[in-house]
């Protein structure tokens, strides 16, 4: 069975949207080509989750207009809690589909660092964006959802760190969603040029309880020779979205990418996080935490593909499932022929808090080279009664003991998040979700 | 003064009876040593009093100042004033020693009356110094990667922070070198006094060189078979357990063997 893709938007709609944003012709063409291919491209096939009945294509409206902020002081309280309004110099805030605030320190501007909304980037840094936008990372025609994303792109950010520039302070991006009819086709494009380094944190925050739009999100992270990117996220998207989130990294020689992914959506979610270790001696480390609740269905595929020699890939995922939530954790370490001396490690742990919750850890190693090392560990279980006994024997009530064990279980990832406000938020979201 | 009374306590694990009628009365300001060879039910006694989920009390009673302990949840037993220094403390990833201790202290206090962070840190620092513990132990995950000696010290640290009425120490001396043993004993002696009583379980007399007991009990076959003063421990050290077995006509002292 194939999903009917009846888009309300026509070629003419897309063309005029693109023109309205004063996009260069390459972008308009890319959108239209993607739209043209939409009908014939297959849906993605996340392992062990059947998505044929999921609605990825219907949504109330393509873009909504929301207000902008002239200073961080104007931010809604929920957003303010995430931002150190006095210290945070490098920040982009998008309000539904509207670029709402951007700030970059003078020092970084002078060094050639770019932080801007995706529309401005496509206009003002056309060559640079064209070089990296859906070329080395995610391909437009990978499947129906990537094509849909390219055709309908309606937000996002571009971050460029030039050669030899070390960005000391984290770059923060907040995608605020507070309109039930909004859909997010956001694209994050982060390029760290040779010998550079940057820490980036993006935050998807719904402040409405329910919604009925689409979230089709792609983040591409290109890490050139000897560069290092730490990429943190906390996604808190509302129930009612169908979320497809694709975060893709590509490393050149000696490059390092570290992912710290907090997947706290209340929506049904298909998450695909793939790291291509292309250059020799490059590294990809993935840390992911998930909390599922209600009747949520989620699928998290985390894949590290080793192309270069001496590449190091590590995946660590911890998930907590409660109520009737179900999640599939696919961990894939793939070592291509020729990637000698590479090491692919992965670990998935799932903690279930109720009888009806489901968690499935599915570790896969695909190895086409002999001279490598690889390993995996996976477990699915419940809270250890002896741990509870120990904590309770010190006077801690059962609820609180469970809370400590759950936080402790997720801490290895939570502690990796590089911005204090975001770490605190993730802790609070976890608190709220597991209560 | 508080009193812990254990009467005719029978305990089973997986349907097998381990304790077959233990009687003990402990007051605050008293230290009781429970000795005996391996497999005689000493640790079962400790776990049953605290409420370990695997141990089933089949008959008998445990009362703390007249309150029925066996009807309480594990946390309520702790709140009532019981503490068990465990032989194998659980390791809990992601929860720091300090956070855990603060939760345990605050669980004893009313909401809104939580211990101030400064006061907590001051107290924790001074107790850790007293027990000669590395300062970084406070920020390490609870018991995770701790050596045997570090775990035991950490149990005593919790004891000193939580200040229970009665502490049961389950083989706190096992696996300790002499320096660690001295430190652990120092902690327990520090607690000694009006408001504190203890049940010290050990099968080595060595520990009792540092913690002088007021009463010594010997367990065999799931019962207390002999009680006395500190001189009993001395005699056990010098002569072993065989004379008691001879006296009572016991051939195999472990649980499951009938006299």
HADDOCK unambig.tbl for C-alpha pairs under 7 A between the chains (distance, minus, plus):
assign (segid A and resid 386 and name CA) (segid B and resid 90 and name CA) 6.99 0.50 0.50
assign (segid A and resid 387 and name CA) (segid B and resid 90 and name CA) 5.68 0.50 0.50
assign (segid A and resid 387 and name CA) (segid B and resid 92 and name CA) 6.97 0.50 0.50
assign (segid A and resid 389 and name CA) (segid B and resid 52 and name CA) 6.57 0.50 0.50
assign (segid A and resid 390 and name CA) (segid B and resid 90 and name CA) 6.35 0.50 0.50
assign (segid A and resid 392 and name CA) (segid B and resid 74 and name CA) 5.66 0.50 0.50
assign (segid A and resid 392 and name CA) (segid B and resid 75 and name CA) 4.49 0.50 0.50
assign (segid A and resid 393 and name CA) (segid B and resid 50 and name CA) 6.86 0.50 0.50
assign (segid A and resid 393 and name CA) (segid B and resid 74 and name CA) 5.53 0.50 0.50
assign (segid A and resid 393 and name CA) (segid B and resid 75 and name CA) 5.44 0.50 0.50
assign (segid A and resid 393 and name CA) (segid B and resid 78 and name CA) 5.62 0.50 0.50
assign (segid A and resid 393 and name CA) (segid B and resid 83 and name CA) 6.88 0.50 0.50
assign (segid A and resid 394 and name CA) (segid B and resid 75 and name CA) 6.55 0.50 0.50
assign (segid A and resid 394 and name CA) (segid B and resid 78 and name CA) 5.64 0.50 0.50
assign (segid A and resid 394 and name CA) (segid B and resid 83 and name CA) 6.91 0.50 0.50
assign (segid A and resid 394 and name CA) (segid B and resid 104 and name CA) 5.81 0.50 0.50
assign (segid A and resid 395 and name CA) (segid B and resid 75 and name CA) 4.12 0.50 0.50
assign (segid A and resid 395 and name CA) (segid B and resid 76 and name CA) 6.42 0.50 0.50
assign (segid A and resid 395 and name CA) (segid B and resid 78 and name CA) 4.66 0.50 0.50
assign (segid A and resid 395 and name CA) (segid B and resid 79 and name CA) 5.22 0.50 0.50
assign (segid A and resid 395 and name CA) (segid B and resid 104 and name CA) 5.74 0.50 0.50
assign (segid A and resid 395 and name CA) (segid B and resid 107 and name CA) 6.22 0.50 0.50
assign (segid A and resid 395 and name CA) (segid B and resid 108 and name CA) 6.94 0.50 0.50
assign (segid A and resid 396 and name CA) (segid B and resid 75 and name CA) 5.59 0.50 0.50
assign (segid A and resid 396 and name CA) (segid B and resid 103 and name CA) 6.83 0.50 0.50
assign (segid A and resid 396 and name CA) (segid B and resid 104 and name CA) 5.35 0.50 0.50
assign (segid A and resid 396 and name CA) (segid B and resid 107 and name CA) 5.63 0.50 0.50
assign (segid A and resid 397 and name CA) (segid B and resid 75 and name CA) 5.50 0.50 0.50
assign (segid A and resid 404 and name CA) (segid B and resid 95 and name CA) 6.58 0.50 0.50
assign (segid A and resid 405 and name CA) (segid B and resid 92 and name CA) 6.96 0.50 0.50
assign (segid A and resid 407 and name CA) (segid B and resid 94 and name CA) 6.84 0.50 0.50
assign (segid A and resid 408 and name CA) (segid B and resid 93 and name CA) 5.28 0.50 0.50
assign (segid A and resid 408 and name CA) (segid B and resid 94 and name CA) 3.48 0.50 0.50
assign (segid A and resid 408 and name CA) (segid B and resid 95 and name CA) 4.92 0.50 0.50
assign (segid A and resid 409 and name CA) (segid B and resid 93 and name CA) 6.23 0.50 0.50
assign (segid A and resid 409 and name CA) (segid B and resid 94 and name CA) 5.99 0.50 0.50
assign (segid A and resid 411 and name CA) (segid B and resid 94 and name CA) 5.01 0.50 0.50
assign (segid A and resid 412 and name CA) (segid B and resid 94 and name CA) 6.52 0.50 0.50
